[in-house]
């Protein structure tokens, strides 16, 4: 399993546009085959950093997912929305693999 973490630099005056963008991905990403963890908008601290996080089984599955997303009507609409509104200033993707047990697996339930 791979986790894709997308780090966005957003225009802080267009936070509501980013939130709409995130809600749209909340529908399209799972429909196209990735396990969406969530999208996160600035709240405290930096007003320009936001994140999108989802899981895929492999890089091959990621490529298939991206192709489905590019053909998805809401996916295409969301890409166009971001281009038109220009709220995304930068976007970086990192693929991570989990190398430790989840915290909840370490807690004893005696």
Secondary structure by P-SEA (a helix, b strand, c coil): cbbbbbbbbccccaaaaaaaaaaaaaccccccccccccccccccccccccccccccccaaaaaaaaaaaaacaaaaaaaaaaaaaccccbbbbbbbbbcccccccccccc
